[in-house]
Amino acid sequence: MFQNVHEYGQINYVIAIGSLSASFSLLGLNTAVTTLVPQGHKNIDVQANQVILISATVCAIIASLFNWLLGFFVLGMAFWMMSSYELLSKKLYSKYAINIIGSRGSQLVLSILLYSFFGLQGIIIGFIISFFAFSITYFKTIPKFSKSFDNIRKEFRTSLHLYSYNLSNALLLYLDKLIIAPIYGYTVLGYYQLGFQFLMFFSMISVSFYQYLIPEESSGSKRNRLRMYGIALSVIITILVFVLAPVILQVLFPNYINSLNSIRILSLGIVPMMITGTLNSKFLAMKLTRYVLFSSITYQVIQIILIVILGRIYGIEGISMSVVIAMLFQITFLGVAHLRLAKSKKQNV
């Protein structure tokens, strides 16, 4: 890795602020579009994009007070996410994959290149360029903007529930950085974040399954066998990461050897993430967003408490354990809710 551990923690702290701000600006409309477009709701994607232009601008101005580049970061990330979810809602899976992989790949290349010239600021610039470059789908809807928000108003309650869920999801990804850095410092955050990045990279499969299942099940299709394949694949990936982590660190990240235990612990979260994603897709397709929301709150509260408690006792390993333990509580909540719903359906038949 081209950064030292301290710098890696510092840049992830800044990016977490920008990413959370962008997530606040989405208002749940990205998932609303993915859920409602397959059900035949017309023009809701255009109206959603109109709202995002306003909300993202407000959040960008606030974020720029911390770092002026974060204003552009927030706008770019919001436009890119709406572009990606719109492609997903229309089941344009190949274009969606290109949009996700292309943006992530260009972020990596541009960040490395621009870091050489501008330091940590160059990494943020690399993200900004990539976000805007892959927001073409969003920009194509701008000529269709009008003063009409009728469709959004009709689905306002659903959007609010989805907003709460999306925020909880964003907090899962970024809030821990905002807690760890002030308490334990950038270096500890750097070691932890490398392990967390492993979790996020190898759980991309679970995220992809989840995002694929939402439009499929919203349009009435059932994909139970696919769920089982996804869980089985997650188990295999977990075993491989656990076994191969020492080799990967020695070859690619020799300065981050202190992240080994963190990577192994966090790899145990790959399967829970898959199970959570598949259960959430079911609840979202049925518009039972309250279960998704409450499970996310359960995760967040437990993780925050455990970061403080286990982090002080076990260090980086304790912080990593807080993620996996919180996931297990989240799955328990979702599993119990799912069983109760199934039982109640049988009784009503």
N, C-alpha and C positions, 0 to 999 in steps of 0.2 A: 504494500500500500504506500502511496506517495506522501501521505501525511503522518506526522507522529501522533501518538495516542491523544495527547492533550488537544491538538488542533482538530482531530477527528471528533472528539467530544464537543468542542466549541462550535464547529460548523453544524453539527446535528442539532444542537440547542437552537441555533438561529433558524434552521430549516423547519424545526418543529413549530416555532412561533408562526412562520409564514404558512405552513400547511394547516395548522389549526385555524388560522384566520380565513383561509380559503374554504375550509370545511364549514365554518360558521356561515359563510356567504351563500352556500348552496341551498340552504333552507329545506333540505330533503327533496328538492325537485329533481335531482339526478335519479334517485331511486324511484320517485313517482313516475317519471317518464318511462323508465324501464318496465315498471309494473303496468301502467295504464295504456301505453301505446299498443301493446299486443292485444288488449281488450277492445280495441277499436276507437279509442278516444282521439279525435282528430284535432290537429293544431295545438295540442297541449305542449308539444316540444318547443314550438316557436314561442308560445306565451311564457313558458318556463324560462327560456333564454332571455326574454325581455326583462323578467324579474331579476335574473342573475346579473345582468348588466348593471342594474341599480345597486343591488346588495353587494356585489363584488367590488364596486367602486368605493362604497362606504368602508368596507373592511380593508381595502387596499390603502386608503388614506390613513386609517388608524394604525395599520401595521407599519406604514412608512415612517411613523414617529419613532419607532425603534431602530429601523434601518431603512433608508430611503429606497434601496433596491427591493425590499420586501413588498412594496406597493405593486411593482410590476410582477413580482413572483405570485402574489395573490391573484391578480387578474388573469395571468397566464394559466395558473393551475385550475382556476374555476372554469375558464373557457375550455381547457383541455378535458377536464372531467365531464363536462356537459356534452362535449363532442363524442367522447368514448361511450357514455351511457346511451346517447341517441343511436349510435351505430348498433349497440347491443339490443336496444328496444326493437329495432327493425330486423333483428336476427341476421345482420350482416357480419357474421362471425369472423370471416377472413379479414375484412377491413378493420374490425375491432382489434384483432390480434396485431395487425400491422401498426395500428395507432398506439397500442400499449407498448409493444416490443420496440417499435421505432423510437418512441419518445424516451424510453428508459435507456436504450442503447446510445442514443445521441447525447443524453444527459451525461453518461459516463465518459464518452469521448471528449465532449466539449468541456466538462469540468476538469479533466486531467490537463487538457490543452491550455485552458484559460487560467488555471491555477498557476501555471509556470510564469504567466505574465502579471497577474493581478492578485495572487495569493488567495485567501479565503473568499474574497469578493468575487473572484473569477468563477468559483464553483457555483455561486448563486446566479451569476450571469449565464452560465451554461444551462442551468435549469430553466431560466426565463426564456432563452432562445428556443429551447426544445419544446416547452409548453406551447408557445405561440405558433411554432412551426407545425405542430400536430393538432391545432385547433381549427382546421379548415372547415370541418363540418359545422362548427358553431358559427363561424363567420358567414357561411352560406345562408344562414337563416336571418341574418340582419336585415336584408332588403324586404323581408316579409313582416318585420316588426310593425305593430299598430298600437292603438290605445285600448285594444280589447284584452280583457283578462277573465272573461266569463268562465272558461273551462277550468282555470286555476282556482277560481273562487268555489266552484262546485266540489272540487276535490281538496279543499283547504284542510279539512280535518285529517284526511289520510296523509296529506303532505306534512302536517305537523307531527304526526306519530313517526313518520319516516325521518323527519328532521331530527327528532330526538334520538332515533336509532342511529342515524348517520353520525351525529355528534358523538354518541357513545363509541361508535366504531373509530372515529377520528381520535378520540381521547385514548382509546386502546393503543393506537399507533404512536401518539405524540406526547400525551400528558406525562408519561413516565420520565421523559427527558427533562421536562420543565421542573419536575420534583427532584430528580437525581442530581442534576448539575448544582443547584444551590446548596443541597445537603452534603453531597459527597465529592463534588468537584468535577471538572471536565475530564480528568484522566480516568476516573472510575466510570464515568459515562461513556468514554471512548471504548474501554474494554467491554462494557456491557453491550454497547450498541453494535459492536461487531457480531456478537452472538445473536442479538435480536435481528440483525440483517440476514444472518443465516436462516433464522426461523421464517422471516418474511419471504426470502427467496424460495425456499423449498416448500413453503405453504402457498405459493402462487397457484399451484394446482388446485388447492382447496378453494381459493378465491375465484379462480376461473370456473370451477364447478358451480359455486354459489351463484355467480353472475350469469352463467348459462341457464341454470335452473329457474331463475326468477321469471324471465319472459316465457320459457317453455311451459311452466306450470300455470302462469297467469293466463295462458291461452288454452289451458285444459289438458295439456299433455302430462303423463306420469312417467317419471324416470327413476323408479325405485332401484332397478338393477344397476343403473349408472352410479347411484349413491354407494352401493356396496363395492363397486369397482374402485371408486374414489377413496373409500376408507382403506381398502386393502392396499392400494398404491401408497397411501400415506404411511402405513405401517412399514412397508418395505423401505421407503425413503428415510424414515426415522432411524431404522437399524443401520442403514448405510452411512448416514451423517454421524451417528454415534461412534461407529467403528473407524471411519475415515477422517474424522475431525483432526486428529494429531498430524496426519500426513498433509492435509490441506493447509493447516497453519504453518508447518515447517517450510513448505514449498512457497506458498503465496504470501503469508503474513507472519514472518519470523519474529517481528517486533511485538506481536500481539499474542504471544504464547500464554499469557496470563488469562486469555479469554477461553481457554480450552474447556474448563469445567462449565463455564457459562454457556458455551455452544452446546455441549452435551445435554445440559439440563433443559435449555430452551428447545432443543430438538424434540423433546418429549411433548412439546405443545403442538406439533404438526398434526397428529391424529385428532386431538380435541378441536383444533381449528377447523378441520374437515367436517367433523360431526356437527359442530356449531353452525357452520355455513349451510349444510344441507337441511338442518332443522329450521334455520331462519328462513330459508327459501320457501319452505312449506307454509310457514306462518304468514310471510309477506304475500304469497300468492292468494291466501285466503283472507287477506286484509286484517289479520289478527295481529296488528303491529304492537299491541300492548305487551304481548309475551316477549317479543324481540327486545322491546325497550327495557322491560324490567330485568331481563336476563343480562343486558348490557350494563345496567346500573349495578347489578349484583357483582359482575366482574370488576367494574371500576372501583367500587368501594373497597372490596376485599384486596385488590391489588395495591391500592394506595396505602392501606393500613399495613400490609405485609412488607411493602418497600421500606417503610420506616422501621418496622420491628425486625424483620429478618436481615435487612441491609446492615443494621448496626451490629447484629450478632455474627453474621456469616459473610459480610462484604458483598462482592459481586455475585457470588453463588447464591446468597440469600435474596438479592434483588431478582435474580433469574428465577428462583423457585417461586417468587410471588406471582410471576406471570402464569406459570403452569398450574399452581394451586387455584388461582382465581378462575382459570379456564375450566377446571373440574367443577367448581361451584356453579359456573354458568351452564355447563352441560347438564348438571343435575336438575337445575331449575327448568331448562327447556324439556328435558326428558320427562319429568313429572307432569309438566303442562301438556305435553303431547299425549301421554297415557290417559290423562283425565279427559282430554277432548275425544280420544278414540272410544273411551268407555261410555261417555255421554252420548256419542253418536249411536252406539250399539243399543243403548237403552231406549233411544228415541225411534229406532227402527221397528 
